[in-house]
Amino acid sequence: MHGYRKFCNKIYQATKYVLGKLPADFTPLPAASLTGHESLSELWILHKLTTAAAEINTALASREFSQATSASYQYWYTNLCDVYIENSKTIITTGTLAEAASAQQTLYTALEGGLTMIHPFMPFLTEELWQRLPRRPGDKCPSIVKAAYPIYNKAMDDPAAESAYELILAVSKAIRSLAADYDIKDSANIYIHLFDHPPFSICQAQLPSIRSLAGKPLTGPAASATILGPHDPKPAGCVAQSVSSLAAVYLLVKGRVDIEAEITKAQSKLGKASALVEKQRKIVEGEGWGKMREEARESERRRLGDAESEVRVLEGSVAQFERLKVE
């Protein structure tokens, strides 16, 4: 009960935030559609909205109500509140007029779709909040009960944007994790090392989003975040965390931590990562490999590649700490 009360408050706070970011003369687009000025984060949330709508409609048609409510919850909590709303603050504050206007339209569409999507499961709260939304031109609907339910919109289905933004989210999460591990609350010095050119271009263009999503570690006058390309050397004096086979994040800790303790910690992580590599190799080279579906094989290959990348990153981290001991 306590958890659901918190979830209701989350929906209320999200609605309050969106309405507070819409200008007094705001007019939504005639229908939920793209403006042509969307940022990567906007394309991502609209993709999540349309795929959630498809999943929920399919689940409801099959009377899989638990699956439908779970998809609604994930869209609201994991995608809209925890990610896009946070990222929209930077766009609206620092973006151009066209970018800010697009972010406001996307906020409206994401909120409107979210409220109508979850209405069958939370009717009273959603009715109250929906009544506060400005209406699209020509919309005379008196109640959310009669409002159109979200459906799949092919124009918003963008797997490439989803993949690119998931990389940004993973990098931001790694930054927060590293900073927490070493108790660096702000003014972190971060290096984001990309191992291929397409991810490098994505992260370079999305650095403001990374800083926004990373939160407190990248606040403070001495904080910094640097993007490194495939041919750049690894930064010295840093601890590392593998993001995937595409990227790693480094945190400068020289002069801020106990080197011996960090060597021990890195070696422990290296042991676990090496064990995971061996486990994945046994799966890939095992007798049942040929009986697995191609999607499952691809998933296992990706896990092996990520684990091998983590081992390489940690080996480099241990070697750097060893060098720091004699500097």
Secondary structure, DSSP 8 states (H G I E B T S, - for coil): -HHHHHHHHHHHHHHHHHHHHS-TT----SSS---S---HHHHHHHHHHHHHHHHHHHHHHTT-HHHHHHHHHHIIIIIIIIIIHHHHHHHHHHS-HHHHHHHHHHHHHHHHHHHHHHTTTSHHHHHHHHTTS---TT-----GGGS------GGG--HHHHHHHHHHHHHHHHHHHHHHHTT--S--EEEEEESSHHHHHHHHHTHHHHHHHH-GGG-STT-EEEEE-TTS---TTEEEEEEETTEEEEEE-TTTS-HHHHHHHHHHHHHHHHHHHHHHHHHHTSGGGGGS-HHHHHHHHHHHHHHHHHHHHHHHHHHHHHHHHH-
